[in-house]
Amino acid sequence: MKNDQDCNHLSWGDALFLYLEREGMPLNIASVSVFEGDIPLDACIQSIGSRLPFLPRYYQRVVTPPWNIGFPTWEDDPNFDIRNHIREITLKRGTEAELKTLAGKILGTVMDRERPLWDITLVHGLGGNRSALVLRIHHCLADGIAGVGLVMNVLMDPSPEPRLLPKKKHSRRRRRPQAPSTRLLDGWISSYSDILHQALTAHSDMLSIGERMAASGGEWPSREIARFLPELTAPPERLFFNVTYQGPQKFAWAKIPLAEIKAIRERCGGTHNDVVLALITATIRRYAELHGDKVRGRLLRMMVPVSVRANGNATELGNRISLLPVNVPLGIRSPRKLLTAVQKRMEFLKRRNVAELVGLAGELVGLVPAPLQAVIGPFVSVLPITPFNLVCTNIRGPQTPLYLLGHKMLDWYPYVPIGGEMTVNCAILSYNDVSYFGFSGDVQAAPDLGRLETFLKMSFEELRRAAGIRPPRRKKATNTKPVLAPQPTTPIHPTVLAPTPVIRPEPSQRSAAEKEHQPAPMAAD
């Protein structure tokens, strides 16, 4: 999907996010950042404005050719004003709950396509003498990795002292708008060229994937293929929240120390991503049971984006991702067994080049002419189709603090859009030795989205205990690394929980599994 800053036409993959978007269902990537101290609006505008010349795409808006004959183009906004993109709001009560409510309202609105598709809301009045930033970027402009790269490499500083950036002026191209006939011809030529390019790329990728699959054919026994291949081809079963998106949106979040996730990985094996997917599966299992869904014998299918960026370049704009359809049995209650199930399936998907196959399928979709994509996109977003139960994206950020105007960024909660019948999604971002979990949800489909925060903490405590890892001491200590306890000689019952404050549902709402193993009453979180 070639689409860099020197190319004016959107790729089919980037344009698809425009076609699928509809009023009330924005398709943006975003984050909520919390900072020390109060950040003045004028200073914030001046700082970000001084760095925009390094992001010429952020001066540009999307222009659609007549009748959508070709893919949209990037053109300079002749009326660009940075104050249209950076605004401020002051909280009344200054609570984290109020910040979440505000973030949900902002993230649930569609941006004005007559302007460049990004904006920042500076939030004042957060308790503890803190500020917050709600940053939005349309998904046609960048994926999650590029969004993180934007914050890391351009907007923020690695130390309290702001960087002295080389002076660079944005050369605004004063070109006259194209005549309708010229734009129509240009759109037709670009559409034909893109279809030809997609066909050649798909053919090349098909040969390359075939060669790799043939070379690795003997690495996996046939019983593994017979076990996991049916999971990939079978349609996923809907959970209670897999209904057509209606809006408005809510946003919830939680955080877990990265060192403790690492300790679990070192004790149990697998990757950081395996541990995260196991935690999300256990969290969704609890949430589904709370709402009366049966989980035994069912699979949870997660759409896991994977980067296909050349040399891992996080500053490259556009969408450079493929997808992994990860199926995990939802009824596994043993944390260790659940993690093992995730490990085996992730290894199978990687070795069988599934991400490449999904990318190839996407390239074939790109052969559909732009006018047809533009027409059917809004209808596809409301069809009762559930290819996945939810999106779960995991992005690695910097492990050292970032600063804005000398103010340290304390927390960084990521957001992934929802839509179609995926009305609950999750994004994970690691920053400064903490893993931040952001849950986005439709108010109609998941009115109690905040319970996912509690269920994530319960699932983490359960997995930590099963891995034999003692919780860190509350007292100050020079060594904060989690203590690895000896492996238990008898299996730990999967429903025994560490004493974490939880919010228990009313007795009439509890599932049979939750009623069977009730912990002692605890204070509300």
Secondary structure, 3 states (H helix, E strand, C coil): CCCCCCCCECCHHHHHHHHHCECCECCEEEEEEEEECCCCHHHHHHHHHHHHHHCHHHHEEEECCHHHCCCCEEEECCCCCHHHCEEEEECCCCCHHHHHHHHHHHHCCCCCCCCCCEEEEEEEEECCCEEEEEEEEECCCECHHHHHHHHHHHHCECCCCCCCCCCCCCCCCCCCCCCHHHHHHHHHHHHHHHHHHHHHHHHHHHHHHHHHHHHCCCCCCHHHHHHHHHHHHCCCCCCCCCCCCCCCEEEEEEEEEHHHHHHHHHHHCCCHHHHHHHHHHHHHHHHHHHCCCCCCCCEEEEEEEEECCHHHCCCCCECCEEEEEEEEECCCCCHHHHHHHHHHHHHHHHHCCHHHHHHHHHHHHCCCCHHHHHHHHHHHCCCCCCCCCEEEEEEECCCCCCEECCEEEEEEEEECCCECCECEEEEEEEECCEEEEEEEEECCCCCCCCHHHHHHHHHHHHHHHHCCEECCCCCCCCCCCCEECCCCCCCCCCCCCCCCCCCCCCHHHCCHHHHHCCCCCCCCC
